[in-house]
């Protein structure tokens, strides 16, 4: 499966956010989508997943693909978690065949076991991000798209979570949008300005 972004531009309220972006993401690719705040990273992600229409250009799915849009596990800039539910319940809800117990075991790879059963409203921002990441990788998908997934994490935690994402993703494409590379290893990089 390949996602082809073809000459995509996007204008909002008379301001050009993206101009003539072409990009190809295949299975097994890990991309860093970087650029300063306001450079269009979130807009491009929204166009790829189909929640925002480009002003011009298009996104195409190449190869033998069974869906009419990108089938992605997504971490949004805001966590989009169910605050009254635990981390384990938030992860289990995206896959009916996954029990909260199994979800808790996955979460415990990245956070203390005593935190997986408390409401996410009581968690630190970092543990909320970890919950959002584990939930995204639990979704049956062809690609993972993550907008500022490591926000608030120190270098060691970023590396640990990145290793977890790579391990669990298998042969899915991965897009990580953030301002700078930070402590991540060298990745293919689409820089927006």
ZAMI-374785 format. One line per 3 residues: number of its first residue (from 1); for each residue x negated, z negated, y negated of N, C-alpha, C. Coordinates in Angstrom, 2 decimals. Layout:
N
NUM = X:Z:Y:X:Z:Y:X:Z:Y  ...;
***
This chain:
193
1 = -0.84:0.00:1.18:0.00:0.00:0.00:-0.88:0.00:-1.24  -0.53:0.84:-2.18:-1.25:0.92:-3.44:-0.25:0.91:-4.58  -0.55:0.13:-5.60:0.25:0.11:-6.82:-0.52:0.92:-7.86;
4 = 0.13:1.93:-8.40:-0.51:2.76:-9.42:0.19:2.54:-10.76  -0.56:2.04:-11.70:-0.09:1.90:-13.08:-0.58:3.15:-13.79  0.37:3.93:-14.29:0.02:5.25:-14.80:0.39:5.38:-16.28;
7 = -0.63:5.38:-17.14:-0.46:5.59:-18.58:0.62:4.70:-19.20  0.56:3.42:-18.86:1.58:2.48:-19.33:1.27:2.01:-20.74  2.27:2.11:-21.60:2.22:1.55:-22.94:3.45:0.68:-23.12;
10 = 3.31:-0.33:-23.98:4.44:-1.21:-24.25:4.39:-1.66:-25.69  5.52:-1.50:-26.37:5.66:-1.91:-27.76:6.81:-2.89:-27.86  6.62:-3.97:-28.60:7.67:-4.96:-28.79:7.77:-5.29:-30.27;
13 = 8.98:-5.18:-30.81:9.24:-5.47:-32.22:8.27:-4.73:-33.14  8.03:-3.47:-32.81:7.16:-2.63:-33.62:5.67:-2.86:-33.43  5.30:-3.80:-32.55:3.88:-4.09:-32.32:3.46:-3.52:-30.96;
16 = 2.37:-2.75:-30.98:1.85:-2.18:-29.74:1.11:-3.26:-28.95  1.62:-3.60:-27.77:1.04:-4.64:-26.93:0.07:-4.02:-25.91  0.49:-2.93:-25.29:-0.33:-2.21:-24.31:-0.38:-0.74:-24.71;
19 = -1.53:-0.12:-24.54:-1.65:1.30:-24.89:-2.35:2.06:-23.77  -1.59:2.93:-23.15:-2.11:3.91:-22.19:-2.99:3.28:-21.09  -2.44:2.27:-20.41:-3.17:1.58:-19.34:-2.95:2.30:-18.02;
22 = -4.03:2.65:-17.36:-3.97:3.21:-16.01:-4.82:2.31:-15.11  -4.28:2.02:-13.92:-4.91:1.03:-13.05:-4.37:1.23:-11.65  -5.19:1.03:-10.65:-4.77:1.16:-9.26:-5.17:-0.09:-8.49;
25 = -4.20:-0.71:-7.83:-4.43:-1.94:-7.06:-4.03:-1.66:-5.62  -4.96:-1.85:-4.70:-4.70:-1.62:-3.29:-4.76:-2.92:-2.51  -4.23:-2.88:-1.30:-4.38:-4.02:-0.39:-5.87:-4.31:-0.28;
28 = -6.21:-5.57:-0.14:-7.60:-6.05:-0.05:-8.31:-6.13:-1.39  -7.74:-5.55:-2.47:-8.36:-5.66:-3.79:-8.09:-7.04:-4.38  -9.10:-7.60:-5.02:-8.91:-8.80:-5.83:-9.35:-8.44:-7.24;
31 = -8.41:-8.49:-8.16:-8.66:-8.11:-9.54:-8.52:-9.28:-10.48  -9.37:-9.32:-11.47:-9.21:-10.20:-12.60:-8.64:-9.35:-13.74  -7.52:-9.77:-14.29:-6.93:-9.13:-15.45:-7.24:-10.07:-16.61;
34 = -8.20:-9.68:-17.45:-8.69:-10.61:-18.47:-8.44:-10.08:-19.87  -8.52:-10.99:-20.81:-8.37:-10.63:-22.21:-7.89:-11.83:-23.00  -8.05:-11.77:-24.29:-7.64:-12.90:-25.13:-6.12:-13.07:-25.14;
37 = -5.68:-14.21:-25.62:-4.25:-14.46:-25.76:-3.64:-13.35:-26.62  -2.51:-12.83:-26.18:-1.84:-11.77:-26.92:-2.30:-10.36:-26.59  -3.22:-10.23:-25.61:-3.74:-8.90:-25.28:-2.82:-8.10:-24.35;
40 = -1.77:-8.73:-23.85:-0.81:-7.98:-23.03:-0.87:-8.27:-21.54  -1.61:-9.27:-21.13:-1.73:-9.58:-19.70:-0.37:-9.88:-19.07  0.38:-10.77:-19.69:1.68:-11.15:-19.14:2.65:-9.97:-19.20;
43 = 2.60:-9.18:-20.26:3.46:-8.00:-20.35:3.14:-7.02:-19.22  1.87:-6.79:-18.94:1.50:-5.87:-17.87:1.95:-6.39:-16.51  1.80:-7.69:-16.28:2.29:-8.28:-15.03:3.80:-8.08:-14.92;
46 = 4.51:-8.32:-16.00:5.97:-8.18:-15.98:6.38:-6.73:-15.71  5.64:-5.78:-16.23:5.91:-4.37:-15.96:5.64:-4.06:-14.49  4.56:-4.58:-13.94:4.22:-4.32:-12.53:5.30:-4.88:-11.61;
49 = 5.78:-6.10:-11.87:6.78:-6.69:-10.97:8.20:-6.22:-11.29  8.36:-5.45:-12.37:9.65:-4.83:-12.65:10.60:-5.65:-13.50  10.12:-6.70:-14.14:11.01:-7.50:-14.99:10.95:-7.05:-16.45;
52 = 10.09:-6.09:-16.75:9.97:-5.53:-18.08:9.71:-4.03:-17.93  10.41:-3.23:-18.72:10.22:-1.78:-18.65:9.15:-1.35:-19.64  8.25:-0.46:-19.24:7.25:0.03:-20.19:7.91:0.92:-21.24;
55 = 7.30:1.00:-22.41:7.76:1.93:-23.43:7.50:3.36:-22.98  6.36:3.57:-22.34:6.04:4.86:-21.74:5.13:4.62:-20.54  5.03:5.62:-19.68:4.25:5.50:-18.46:5.11:4.95:-17.34;
58 = 4.47:4.69:-16.21:5.24:4.20:-15.05:4.35:3.45:-14.07  5.01:2.72:-13.19:4.36:2.05:-12.07:4.91:2.70:-10.82  3.99:3.17:-9.95:4.41:3.81:-8.71:3.83:3.06:-7.52;
61 = 4.57:3.10:-6.43:4.11:2.51:-5.18:3.72:3.66:-4.26  2.47:3.67:-3.86:1.96:4.77:-3.04:1.79:4.32:-1.60  1.91:5.26:-0.69:1.75:4.95:0.73:3.09:4.67:1.38;
64 = 3.04:4.21:2.60:4.25:3.90:3.36:4.76:2.54:2.91  5.70:2.54:1.97:6.16:1.30:1.36:7.65:1.16:1.55  8.10:0.02:2.05:9.50:-0.16:2.43:10.41:-0.66:1.32;
67 = 9.87:-0.97:0.15:10.68:-1.49:-0.95:10.68:-0.51:-2.12  11.68:-0.65:-2.99:11.74:0.22:-4.17:11.04:-0.40:-5.38  10.49:-1.60:-5.20:9.73:-2.26:-6.27:8.61:-3.08:-5.63;
70 = 7.74:-3.60:-6.44:6.62:-4.39:-5.94:7.16:-5.68:-5.30  6.75:-5.94:-4.08:7.12:-7.16:-3.36:5.96:-8.14:-3.52  6.12:-9.06:-4.47:4.99:-9.92:-4.86:5.33:-11.40:-4.76;
73 = 4.31:-12.18:-4.39:4.34:-13.62:-4.59:3.76:-13.84:-5.98  4.47:-14.56:-6.83:4.08:-14.64:-8.24:3.92:-16.10:-8.69  2.85:-16.34:-9.44:2.68:-17.58:-10.19:2.82:-17.18:-11.66;
76 = 3.86:-17.66:-12.31:4.10:-17.35:-13.71:3.31:-18.32:-14.59  3.18:-17.99:-15.87:2.48:-18.91:-16.79:3.14:-20.27:-16.80  4.46:-20.30:-16.81:5.17:-21.57:-16.69:5.48:-21.75:-15.21;
79 = 5.52:-22.96:-14.74:5.56:-23.21:-13.29:6.82:-22.75:-12.58  7.96:-22.81:-13.23:9.24:-22.41:-12.63:9.52:-23.15:-11.32  9.28:-24.44:-11.35:9.54:-25.29:-10.18:10.87:-26.01:-10.36;
82 = 11.42:-26.49:-9.27:12.62:-27.32:-9.30:12.16:-28.76:-9.49  12.32:-29.28:-10.70:11.74:-30.57:-11.08:12.20:-31.75:-10.23  13.44:-31.74:-9.76:13.94:-32.88:-8.99:13.54:-32.81:-7.52;
85 = 13.01:-31.67:-7.11:12.57:-31.51:-5.72:11.09:-31.85:-5.60  10.67:-32.22:-4.41:9.25:-32.51:-4.17:8.46:-31.21:-4.09  7.14:-31.34:-4.10:6.29:-30.16:-3.91:6.61:-29.48:-2.59;
88 = 6.73:-30.27:-1.53:7.02:-29.70:-0.21:8.35:-28.96:-0.21  9.36:-29.53:-0.85:10.66:-28.85:-0.91:10.58:-27.58:-1.75  9.80:-27.60:-2.83:9.62:-26.40:-3.65:8.97:-25.27:-2.87;
91 = 8.02:-25.61:-2.02:7.36:-24.58:-1.21:8.29:-24.10:-0.10  8.96:-25.02:0.58:9.82:-24.66:1.70:11.01:-23.81:1.29  11.46:-23.95:0.07:12.68:-23.24:-0.36:12.50:-21.72:-0.40;
94 = 11.28:-21.24:-0.53:11.06:-19.79:-0.60:11.02:-19.12:0.78  10.95:-19.94:1.83:10.96:-19.41:3.20:11.82:-20.31:4.06  13.05:-19.91:4.34:13.95:-20.76:5.11:13.39:-21.22:6.46;
97 = 12.50:-20.43:7.04:11.93:-20.82:8.34:10.81:-21.84:8.22  10.40:-22.17:6.98:9.35:-23.16:6.76:9.99:-24.51:6.44  9.67:-25.50:7.22:10.22:-26.84:6.97:9.41:-27.53:5.88;
100 = 9.99:-28.53:5.21:9.21:-29.30:4.25:7.97:-29.95:4.89  8.05:-30.27:6.17:6.88:-30.87:6.85:5.72:-29.87:6.92  6.03:-28.63:7.29:5.00:-27.59:7.34:4.47:-27.31:5.93;
103 = 5.37:-27.25:4.96:4.96:-27.03:3.56:4.05:-28.16:3.10  4.38:-29.39:3.47:3.55:-30.55:3.09:2.15:-30.41:3.67  2.04:-29.95:4.91:0.72:-29.77:5.53:-0.12:-28.75:4.75;
106 = 0.53:-27.69:4.26:-0.18:-26.69:3.47:-0.62:-27.28:2.13  0.26:-27.99:1.48:-0.06:-28.61:0.19:-1.19:-29.61:0.30  -1.24:-30.34:1.42:-2.26:-31.37:1.61:-3.66:-30.80:1.73;
109 = -3.76:-29.49:1.88:-5.08:-28.85:1.86:-5.67:-28.88:0.45  -4.81:-29.06:-0.56:-5.26:-28.98:-1.95:-4.93:-30.21:-2.80  -4.06:-31.09:-2.30:-3.68:-32.26:-3.10:-3.45:-33.46:-2.20;
112 = -3.52:-34.66:-2.75:-3.34:-35.87:-1.94:-1.98:-35.90:-1.25  -1.98:-36.37:-0.02:-0.75:-36.38:0.80:0.36:-37.22:0.18  0.01:-38.27:-0.56:1.05:-39.12:-1.14:1.79:-38.44:-2.29;
115 = 1.32:-37.29:-2.74:1.98:-36.59:-3.85:2.95:-35.50:-3.40  2.86:-35.06:-2.16:3.67:-33.91:-1.75:5.16:-34.22:-1.61  5.52:-35.50:-1.56:6.93:-35.85:-1.38:7.59:-36.44:-2.62;
118 = 6.85:-36.53:-3.72:7.46:-37.04:-4.96:8.02:-35.87:-5.76  9.02:-36.09:-6.60:9.54:-35.00:-7.43:8.43:-34.38:-8.28  8.43:-33.07:-8.39:7.35:-32.42:-9.15:7.37:-32.81:-10.61;
121 = 8.49:-33.30:-11.12:8.53:-33.76:-12.52:7.58:-34.92:-12.75  7.18:-35.62:-11.68:6.28:-36.76:-11.79:4.81:-36.37:-11.57  4.55:-35.11:-11.30:3.18:-34.67:-11.00:2.43:-34.29:-12.27;
124 = 1.10:-34.34:-12.17:0.25:-33.87:-13.26:0.40:-32.34:-13.37  0.02:-31.78:-14.53:0.08:-30.32:-14.66:-0.74:-29.59:-13.58  -1.88:-30.13:-13.20:-2.70:-29.48:-12.16:-1.97:-29.47:-10.82;
127 = -1.34:-30.59:-10.45:-0.64:-30.62:-9.17:0.63:-29.76:-9.20  1.21:-29.60:-10.36:2.33:-28.67:-10.49:1.84:-27.24:-10.28  0.66:-26.91:-10.84:0.10:-25.55:-10.65:-0.21:-25.32:-9.18;
130 = -0.78:-26.33:-8.53:-1.08:-26.19:-7.11:0.21:-25.93:-6.32  1.27:-26.64:-6.65:2.56:-26.42:-5.98:3.02:-24.98:-6.21  2.93:-24.48:-7.43:3.34:-23.11:-7.74:2.49:-22.09:-6.96;
133 = 1.21:-22.36:-6.83:0.31:-21.45:-6.10:0.65:-21.44:-4.61  0.78:-22.62:-4.01:1.10:-22.68:-2.57:2.46:-22.02:-2.31  3.40:-22.21:-3.21:4.71:-21.55:-3.05:4.55:-20.03:-3.11;
136 = 3.77:-19.53:-4.06:3.59:-18.08:-4.20:2.93:-17.46:-2.97  1.93:-18.15:-2.42:1.26:-17.57:-1.24:2.11:-17.71:0.01  3.14:-18.57:-0.04:4.04:-18.75:1.10:5.11:-17.66:1.18;
139 = 5.34:-16.97:0.08:6.35:-15.92:0.04:5.85:-14.72:0.84  6.67:-14.19:1.76:6.26:-12.96:2.45:6.17:-11.83:1.40  4.98:-11.33:1.16:4.78:-10.34:0.10:3.62:-9.43:0.44;
142 = 3.48:-8.39:-0.37:2.39:-7.44:-0.20:1.25:-7.67:-1.18  1.53:-8.43:-2.23:0.53:-8.69:-3.25:0.80:-10.05:-3.88  -0.24:-10.70:-4.35:-0.10:-11.94:-5.12:-0.47:-11.64:-6.56;
145 = 0.39:-12.05:-7.47:0.14:-11.84:-8.89:0.24:-13.20:-9.56  -0.85:-13.63:-10.19:-0.93:-14.99:-10.71:-1.36:-14.97:-12.17  -0.52:-15.53:-13.02:-0.77:-15.58:-14.45:-1.27:-16.97:-14.83;
148 = -2.54:-17.07:-15.18:-3.20:-18.33:-15.54:-3.04:-19.39:-14.42  -3.34:-19.04:-13.17:-3.08:-19.99:-12.08:-3.95:-21.25:-12.12  -5.14:-21.17:-12.69:-6.07:-22.30:-12.64:-6.06:-23.13:-13.92;
151 = -5.08:-22.92:-14.76:-4.98:-23.64:-16.04:-5.04:-25.15:-15.80  -5.96:-25.81:-16.49:-6.10:-27.26:-16.40:-7.00:-27.75:-15.29  -7.44:-26.86:-14.40:-8.28:-27.28:-13.27:-9.75:-27.29:-13.68;
154 = -10.49:-28.24:-13.14:-11.93:-28.24:-13.36:-12.58:-27.18:-12.46  -13.87:-27.00:-12.62:-14.58:-25.94:-11.91:-14.47:-26.10:-10.39  -14.68:-27.30:-9.89:-14.63:-27.52:-8.44:-13.24:-27.23:-7.87;
157 = -12.19:-27.69:-8.56:-10.84:-27.45:-8.08:-10.50:-25.97:-8.15  -10.93:-25.29:-9.21:-10.69:-23.85:-9.34:-11.30:-23.11:-8.15  -12.54:-23.44:-7.82:-13.20:-22.79:-6.68:-12.49:-23.09:-5.38;
160 = -12.06:-24.32:-5.19:-11.36:-24.71:-3.96:-10.03:-23.97:-3.84  -9.28:-23.91:-4.92:-7.98:-23.24:-4.89:-8.16:-21.74:-4.72  -9.16:-21.16:-5.37:-9.42:-19.72:-5.21:-9.77:-19.40:-3.76;
163 = -10.59:-20.22:-3.12:-10.93:-20.01:-1.70:-9.67:-20.09:-0.84  -8.81:-21.06:-1.13:-7.55:-21.19:-0.40:-6.70:-19.92:-0.55  -6.57:-19.44:-1.78:-5.77:-18.23:-2.03:-6.30:-17.07:-1.21;
166 = -7.62:-16.85:-1.27:-8.22:-15.74:-0.52:-7.97:-15.87:0.98  -8.13:-17.08:1.49:-7.96:-17.31:2.93:-6.51:-17.06:3.36  -5.56:-17.58:2.62:-4.16:-17.46:3.00:-3.61:-16.06:2.73;
169 = -4.12:-15.40:1.70:-3.61:-14.07:1.34:-3.91:-13.02:2.40  -4.99:-13.20:3.13:-5.34:-12.19:4.13:-5.65:-10.86:3.48  -4.89:-9.84:3.85:-5.16:-8.48:3.35:-4.20:-8.06:2.25;
172 = -3.72:-9.02:1.51:-2.87:-8.69:0.36:-3.76:-8.40:-0.84  -3.29:-7.57:-1.73:-3.95:-7.43:-3.01:-3.70:-8.69:-3.82  -4.61:-9.01:-4.72:-4.47:-10.19:-5.56:-4.83:-9.80:-7.00;
175 = -3.97:-10.19:-7.93:-4.25:-10.04:-9.36:-4.23:-11.43:-9.97  -5.31:-11.79:-10.64:-5.41:-13.07:-11.33:-5.58:-12.77:-12.81  -4.60:-13.14:-13.61:-4.67:-12.92:-15.05:-5.10:-14.20:-15.73;
178 = -6.16:-14.12:-16.51:-6.61:-15.24:-17.32:-7.53:-14.72:-18.40  -7.76:-15.55:-19.40:-8.53:-15.09:-20.55:-9.94:-14.67:-20.19  -10.61:-15.49:-19.37:-12.01:-15.24:-19.01:-12.18:-15.44:-17.51;
181 = -13.32:-15.01:-17.02:-13.60:-15.17:-15.60:-13.76:-16.63:-15.22  -14.34:-17.44:-16.10:-14.55:-18.85:-15.79:-15.41:-19.01:-14.55  -15.11:-20.01:-13.71:-15.95:-20.27:-12.54:-15.66:-19.37:-11.33;
184 = -14.78:-18.38:-11.49:-14.48:-17.49:-10.37:-15.70:-16.63:-10.06  -15.84:-16.19:-8.80:-16.93:-15.26:-8.48:-16.69:-13.93:-9.19  -17.69:-13.10:-9.21:-17.54:-11.78:-9.84:-16.42:-11.01:-9.14;
187 = -15.47:-10.53:-9.91:-14.33:-9.77:-9.39:-14.23:-8.45:-10.14  -13.54:-7.50:-9.55:-13.22:-6.29:-10.30:-12.39:-6.76:-11.48  -12.63:-6.18:-12.65:-12.04:-6.72:-13.87:-11.43:-5.61:-14.72;
190 = -10.14:-5.74:-15.01:-9.49:-4.91:-15.99:-9.39:-5.76:-17.25  -10.14:-5.37:-18.28:-10.16:-6.14:-19.53:-9.20:-5.51:-20.53  -8.32:-6.34:-21.05:-7.43:-5.92:-22.13:-7.97:-6.50:-23.42;
193 = -7.80:-5.77:-24.51:-8.31:-6.26:-25.79:-7.19:-6.44:-26.79;
***
